[in-house]
């Protein structure tokens, strides 16, 4: 993995790791928890003196951190002021980031406006990615900067690599290692900053910047390649066709009744589908609120997933067979023909997913149609069982009494 990709992954990890602490922050209050020796702090406005022997994770809209961290410090937010003396690494991501504390190892920061103050000494390497970047804190390791406007005004013991639109050196800038810079045009690097034989210029072009971004994203999750999308579709298609084959082989009459329920009364099926899904989803908080039912919440979630998959398959199958019979074809063809129609319908629906919003509406409607048919069948079965339990009566109340 490249340096750029590692840094990007680290910045992304900051948001993920502080998520647990963010969830505990209520309103304007600051929440702080310690787990496994690590400290998690979150709030809308965090003004915290850190005293942590382990790693520290801080998140907030505005963060002003001081104190000491025994290991690594991770900070995410909008306006960040980091005055904490850190024995390990510092990782920060925000819109405005100012580093005022000492860093015992490496410093990695991403944002729009970045600045290291004079009193902030970094003993390891520094990696900065932003729009406006100002370095005034001494660096005992190497420096890597990618930004639009970069100002270097500090002593740097190691090698320096800078990619920028504009690059400026302040009065206190001294680079003891090699300087490699990329700008649109060559600039004059003062001899007091770095000797000429240690300066390398690489012209910056827009193509170079795109190459850097491509390199940055190589190891990050992104849009799957075409081959992966095709393979995913094939696997999904095979799964649903296999599911259809099993259902049509072992319960053909029941599947036929459910399919007719979808095609004969689609409006009713959609309404019953809304009710059925609402009932299943509502069971999650109701089960959890009973406390003793908490272990059964995963079972309810699994039931929702199963109902969604079966509903999608049934809805697609019902609509496909309705269209098939509408063209004058046999209403109950062979299982092979039904599977062929089902597979063709799944392929068409998959292509419709590429139409924004419309594809999602069509897929969700198919789910409601299928779940509605299953809900109607379940209701009829429950009512029939209730009639049998009640026994015969003379007032006809136990006769077929509903249009479900």
C-alpha positions as CSV (number, residue, x, y, z in Angstrom):
1,X,0.0,0.0,0.0
2,X,1.3,3.5,-0.9
3,X,1.9,6.3,1.6
4,X,-1.0,8.2,0.2
5,X,-3.3,5.2,0.5
6,X,-2.2,4.5,4.1
7,X,-2.8,8.1,5.1
8,X,-6.3,8.0,3.5
9,X,-7.1,4.8,5.2
10,X,-6.0,6.3,8.5
11,X,-8.1,9.4,8.1
12,X,-11.1,7.3,7.3
13,X,-10.4,5.1,10.3
14,X,-10.6,8.2,12.6
15,X,-14.3,8.7,11.8
16,X,-15.0,5.0,12.3
17,X,-13.2,4.7,15.6
18,X,-14.8,7.7,17.2
19,X,-18.3,6.7,16.1
20,X,-19.0,4.9,19.4
21,X,-18.1,8.0,21.4
22,X,-20.2,10.2,19.1
23,X,-23.2,8.1,19.7
24,X,-23.0,8.7,23.4
25,X,-22.8,12.5,23.2
26,X,-26.1,14.1,24.0
27,X,-26.8,17.6,22.8
28,X,-24.1,20.0,23.9
29,X,-22.7,17.6,26.6
30,X,-19.3,16.1,26.3
31,X,-19.1,12.3,26.7
32,X,-15.9,10.6,27.8
33,X,-15.5,6.9,28.3
34,X,-12.5,4.7,28.9
35,X,-12.3,1.2,27.5
36,X,-9.4,-1.2,27.3
37,X,-7.0,1.6,28.4
38,X,-8.1,3.9,25.5
39,X,-10.1,7.1,26.0
40,X,-13.0,8.2,23.8
41,X,-14.2,11.8,24.0
42,X,-17.1,13.3,22.0
43,X,-19.4,16.3,22.0
44,X,-20.5,19.3,20.0
45,X,-17.8,21.6,21.6
46,X,-15.0,19.7,23.3
47,X,-12.6,21.7,25.5
48,X,-10.6,18.9,27.2
49,X,-7.4,18.5,29.2
50,X,-6.4,14.9,28.2
51,X,-4.8,12.6,30.7
52,X,-4.7,9.3,29.0
53,X,-2.0,6.5,29.3
54,X,-3.3,4.8,26.2
55,X,-4.7,5.8,22.8
56,X,-7.1,8.8,22.7
57,X,-10.0,9.4,20.3
58,X,-11.7,12.8,20.2
59,X,-14.5,13.9,18.0
60,X,-16.6,17.2,17.9
61,X,-17.6,20.1,15.8
62,X,-15.1,22.2,17.7
63,X,-12.2,20.6,19.6
64,X,-9.7,22.3,21.8
65,X,-7.5,19.6,23.3
66,X,-4.6,20.0,25.8
67,X,-2.9,17.8,28.4
68,X,-1.0,14.6,27.6
69,X,-1.6,11.4,25.8
70,X,0.5,8.4,26.6
71,X,0.2,6.8,23.1
72,X,-1.6,7.8,19.9
73,X,-4.1,10.7,19.5
74,X,-6.9,10.6,16.9
75,X,-9.0,13.7,16.4
76,X,-11.9,14.4,14.0
77,X,-14.1,17.4,13.6
78,X,-14.5,20.8,11.9
79,X,-12.4,23.3,13.9
80,X,-9.5,21.5,15.7
81,X,-6.9,23.0,18.0
82,X,-4.5,20.3,19.3
83,X,-2.4,21.4,22.2
84,X,-1.9,17.9,23.6
85,X,1.6,16.6,24.1
86,X,1.5,13.2,22.5
87,X,4.0,10.4,23.1
88,X,2.9,8.5,20.0
89,X,1.4,9.4,16.7
90,X,-1.2,12.1,15.9
91,X,-3.9,11.6,13.3
92,X,-6.3,14.5,12.7
93,X,-9.0,15.3,10.1
94,X,-11.0,18.5,10.0
95,X,-11.7,21.8,8.1
96,X,-9.3,23.9,10.2
97,X,-6.6,22.1,12.1
98,X,-3.9,23.8,14.3
99,X,-1.3,21.7,16.0
100,X,0.3,23.3,19.1
101,X,1.5,20.3,21.1
102,X,4.6,18.2,20.8
103,X,4.4,14.9,18.9
104,X,6.6,12.1,20.0
105,X,6.4,10.2,16.7
106,X,4.6,10.9,13.4
107,X,2.0,13.6,12.6
108,X,-0.7,13.0,9.9
109,X,-3.3,15.7,9.2
110,X,-5.9,16.3,6.5
111,X,-8.2,19.3,6.1
112,X,-8.7,22.6,4.4
113,X,-6.6,24.9,6.5
114,X,-3.6,23.3,8.4
115,X,-1.0,24.9,10.6
116,X,1.7,23.7,13.0
117,X,2.7,26.3,15.6
118,X,6.3,27.2,16.5
119,X,6.1,25.4,19.9
120,X,4.9,22.2,18.3
121,X,7.9,19.9,17.8
122,X,7.5,16.7,15.9
123,X,10.1,14.0,16.5
124,X,9.0,11.8,13.7
125,X,7.7,12.3,10.1
126,X,5.0,14.7,9.2
127,X,2.4,14.2,6.5
128,X,0.0,17.1,5.7
129,X,-2.8,17.2,3.1
130,X,-4.9,20.3,2.7
131,X,-5.7,23.5,0.8
132,X,-3.7,26.0,2.8
133,X,-0.8,24.5,4.7
134,X,1.6,26.4,7.0
135,X,4.5,24.6,8.8
136,X,6.1,26.6,11.6
137,X,6.8,23.8,14.1
138,X,10.3,22.1,13.9
139,X,10.4,18.6,12.4
140,X,13.0,16.1,13.3
141,X,11.9,13.6,10.7
142,X,10.8,13.9,7.1
143,X,8.0,16.1,5.7
144,X,5.5,15.4,3.0
145,X,2.9,18.0,2.0
146,X,0.2,18.1,-0.7
147,X,-1.7,21.4,-0.8
148,X,-2.6,24.4,-2.9
149,X,-0.8,27.1,-0.9
150,X,2.1,25.8,1.2
151,X,4.3,27.9,3.5
152,X,7.4,26.4,5.1
153,X,8.9,28.3,8.0
154,X,10.5,25.8,10.3
155,X,13.7,23.7,10.7
156,X,13.3,20.2,9.1
157,X,16.0,17.6,9.8
158,X,14.9,15.0,7.2
159,X,13.9,15.0,3.5
160,X,11.1,17.1,2.3
161,X,8.7,16.4,-0.5
162,X,6.1,19.1,-1.5
163,X,3.4,19.2,-4.2
164,X,1.7,22.6,-4.3
165,X,0.3,25.3,-6.6
166,X,2.3,27.9,-4.6
167,X,5.3,27.3,-2.4
168,X,6.8,29.9,0.0
169,X,9.7,29.7,2.4
170,X,9.8,31.8,5.6
171,X,12.7,33.3,7.4
172,X,13.1,30.4,9.7
173,X,12.9,27.7,7.0
174,X,15.9,25.3,7.1
175,X,15.9,21.9,5.4
176,X,18.8,19.6,6.3
177,X,17.8,16.8,4.0
178,X,16.9,16.7,0.3
179,X,14.1,19.0,-1.0
180,X,11.9,17.7,-3.8
181,X,9.1,20.0,-4.8
182,X,6.5,20.0,-7.5
183,X,4.9,23.3,-8.6
184,X,3.6,24.6,-12.0
185,X,6.8,26.6,-12.4
186,X,10.3,26.5,-11.0
187,X,10.9,28.8,-8.0
188,X,14.0,30.1,-6.4
189,X,14.9,28.2,-3.3
190,X,17.2,30.4,-1.0
191,X,20.5,28.8,-0.2
192,X,19.9,29.3,3.5
193,X,16.9,26.9,3.1
194,X,18.6,24.1,1.2
195,X,21.8,23.9,-0.9
196,X,21.2,23.8,-4.6
197,X,22.6,20.3,-5.0
198,X,19.9,19.0,-2.6
199,X,17.0,20.6,-4.4
200,X,15.0,18.7,-7.1
201,X,12.3,20.3,-9.1
202,X,9.5,18.3,-10.7
203,X,7.1,20.3,-12.8
204,X,3.5,19.9,-11.6
205,X,0.7,19.4,-14.2
206,X,-3.0,18.6,-13.8
207,X,-2.2,15.1,-15.1
208,X,0.3,14.6,-12.3
209,X,-2.4,15.6,-9.8
210,X,-4.9,13.1,-11.2
211,X,-2.2,10.4,-11.1
212,X,-1.7,11.2,-7.4
213,X,-5.4,10.9,-6.7
214,X,-5.5,7.6,-8.6
215,X,-2.7,6.3,-6.5
216,X,-4.4,7.5,-3.4
217,X,-7.6,5.6,-4.2
218,X,-6.0,2.3,-5.4
219,X,-6.3,0.6,-2.0
220,X,-9.5,2.3,-0.9
221,X,-13.0,1.0,-1.4
222,X,-14.5,2.4,-4.5
223,X,-16.9,1.6,-7.4
224,X,-16.4,-2.1,-8.2
225,X,-15.0,-2.9,-11.6
226,X,-17.3,-4.1,-14.4
227,X,-16.2,-7.7,-14.0
228,X,-17.1,-7.7,-10.3
229,X,-20.5,-6.2,-11.0
230,X,-21.2,-8.9,-13.6
231,X,-20.1,-11.7,-11.2
232,X,-22.3,-10.3,-8.4
233,X,-25.3,-10.3,-10.8
234,X,-24.6,-13.8,-11.9
235,X,-24.3,-15.1,-8.3
236,X,-27.5,-13.3,-7.3
237,X,-29.3,-14.6,-10.4
238,X,-28.2,-18.2,-9.7
239,X,-29.3,-17.8,-6.0
240,X,-32.8,-16.7,-6.9
241,X,-33.2,-19.2,-9.7
242,X,-32.2,-22.0,-7.3
243,X,-34.6,-20.6,-4.7
244,X,-37.4,-20.6,-7.3
245,X,-36.6,-24.2,-8.4
246,X,-36.8,-25.4,-4.8
247,X,-40.1,-23.6,-4.2
248,X,-41.7,-24.8,-7.4
249,X,-40.6,-28.3,-6.9
250,X,-41.7,-28.8,-3.2
251,X,-44.7,-26.5,-3.0
252,X,-46.0,-25.8,-6.5
253,X,-49.6,-25.3,-5.4
254,X,-48.8,-22.8,-2.7
255,X,-46.5,-20.8,-5.0
256,X,-49.3,-20.7,-7.6
257,X,-51.8,-19.4,-5.1
258,X,-49.4,-16.7,-3.9
259,X,-48.6,-15.8,-7.5
260,X,-52.3,-15.4,-8.3
261,X,-52.7,-13.3,-5.2
262,X,-50.0,-10.9,-6.6
263,X,-51.4,-10.7,-10.1
264,X,-55.1,-10.7,-9.3
265,X,-55.1,-7.9,-6.7
266,X,-51.8,-6.0,-6.9
267,X,-53.2,-2.9,-5.0
268,X,-54.3,-5.1,-2.1
269,X,-51.0,-6.9,-2.1
270,X,-49.1,-3.7,-1.9
271,X,-51.2,-2.4,1.1
272,X,-50.8,-5.7,2.9
273,X,-47.1,-5.7,2.1
274,X,-46.8,-2.3,3.8
275,X,-48.6,-3.7,6.8
276,X,-46.6,-6.9,6.9
277,X,-43.2,-5.1,6.7
278,X,-44.3,-2.5,9.3
279,X,-45.3,-5.3,11.7
280,X,-41.9,-7.1,11.3
281,X,-39.9,-3.8,11.6
282,X,-41.9,-2.8,14.6
283,X,-41.1,-6.0,16.4
284,X,-37.5,-4.9,16.7
285,X,-38.0,-2.0,19.2
286,X,-40.9,-3.8,20.9
287,X,-38.8,-6.9,21.4
288,X,-35.9,-4.9,22.6
289,X,-38.0,-2.9,25.1
290,X,-39.1,-6.0,26.9
291,X,-35.4,-6.5,27.9
292,X,-35.9,-10.2,28.2
293,X,-36.5,-10.3,24.5
294,X,-33.2,-8.7,23.6
295,X,-31.7,-12.1,22.6
296,X,-34.5,-12.5,20.1
297,X,-33.8,-9.2,18.3
298,X,-31.3,-10.9,15.9
299,X,-34.0,-13.5,15.1
300,X,-36.5,-10.7,14.2
301,X,-33.8,-9.0,12.0
302,X,-33.2,-12.3,10.3
303,X,-36.9,-12.7,9.7
304,X,-37.0,-9.2,8.1
305,X,-34.2,-10.2,5.7
306,X,-35.8,-13.5,4.8
307,X,-39.2,-11.8,4.3
308,X,-37.5,-9.2,2.1
309,X,-35.7,-11.8,-0.1
310,X,-38.8,-14.0,-0.4
311,X,-41.0,-11.1,-1.1
312,X,-38.7,-9.8,-3.8
313,X,-38.6,-13.2,-5.5
314,X,-42.4,-13.8,-5.2
315,X,-43.2,-10.3,-6.5
316,X,-40.9,-10.6,-9.5
317,X,-42.2,-14.1,-10.3
318,X,-45.8,-13.0,-10.0
319,X,-45.4,-10.0,-12.2
320,X,-43.4,-12.0,-14.8
321,X,-46.0,-14.7,-15.0
322,X,-48.7,-12.1,-15.4
323,X,-46.9,-10.6,-18.3
324,X,-46.2,-14.1,-19.7
325,X,-49.9,-15.0,-19.7
326,X,-50.8,-11.6,-21.0
327,X,-49.0,-12.5,-24.3
328,X,-51.4,-15.4,-24.7
329,X,-49.0,-18.0,-23.2
330,X,-50.0,-20.9,-21.1
331,X,-50.9,-19.8,-17.6
332,X,-49.2,-22.8,-15.9
333,X,-46.3,-23.8,-18.0
334,X,-43.6,-26.3,-17.1
335,X,-41.2,-25.7,-14.2
336,X,-38.4,-25.1,-16.7
337,X,-40.4,-22.5,-18.6
338,X,-41.3,-20.8,-15.3
339,X,-37.7,-20.6,-14.2
340,X,-36.7,-19.2,-17.6
341,X,-39.4,-16.5,-17.3
342,X,-38.3,-15.8,-13.7
343,X,-34.6,-15.5,-14.7
344,X,-35.5,-13.1,-17.5
345,X,-37.5,-11.0,-15.2
346,X,-34.7,-10.8,-12.7
347,X,-32.3,-9.7,-15.4
348,X,-34.7,-6.9,-16.5
349,X,-35.2,-5.7,-13.0
350,X,-31.4,-5.7,-12.4
351,X,-31.0,-3.4,-15.5
352,X,-33.7,-1.1,-14.2
353,X,-31.5,-0.5,-11.1
354,X,-29.2,1.7,-13.2
355,X,-32.1,4.2,-13.5
356,X,-31.8,6.5,-10.5
357,X,-34.8,6.5,-8.2
358,X,-37.0,4.6,-10.7
359,X,-35.1,1.4,-10.2
360,X,-35.3,1.6,-6.5
361,X,-39.1,2.2,-6.6
362,X,-39.7,-0.7,-8.9
363,X,-37.6,-3.1,-6.7
364,X,-39.4,-1.9,-3.5
365,X,-42.8,-2.3,-5.2
366,X,-41.9,-5.9,-6.0
367,X,-40.9,-6.5,-2.4
368,X,-44.3,-5.1,-1.2
369,X,-46.2,-7.2,-3.7
370,X,-44.5,-10.4,-2.5
371,X,-44.7,-9.6,1.2
372,X,-48.3,-8.6,0.8
373,X,-49.2,-12.0,-0.8
374,X,-47.4,-13.8,2.1
375,X,-49.1,-11.6,4.7
376,X,-52.6,-12.4,3.1
377,X,-51.8,-16.1,3.2
378,X,-50.7,-15.9,6.8
379,X,-53.8,-14.0,7.9
380,X,-56.1,-16.5,6.2
381,X,-54.3,-19.4,7.9
382,X,-54.5,-17.7,11.3
383,X,-58.2,-16.9,10.8
384,X,-58.9,-20.5,9.7
385,X,-57.2,-21.9,12.8
386,X,-59.2,-19.5,14.9
387,X,-62.4,-20.7,13.4
388,X,-61.5,-24.4,14.0
389,X,-60.6,-23.6,17.6
390,X,-64.0,-21.8,18.1
391,X,-65.9,-24.9,16.8
392,X,-69.2,-24.9,14.9
393,X,-71.8,-22.3,15.6
394,X,-75.3,-21.7,14.3
395,X,-75.1,-17.9,13.6
396,X,-72.8,-18.4,10.7
397,X,-70.1,-16.2,12.3
398,X,-67.5,-18.8,11.6
399,X,-68.2,-19.0,7.9
400,X,-65.8,-17.4,5.4
401,X,-66.2,-13.8,6.4
402,X,-63.5,-11.7,5.0
403,X,-62.2,-10.6,1.7
404,X,-58.6,-11.2,2.5
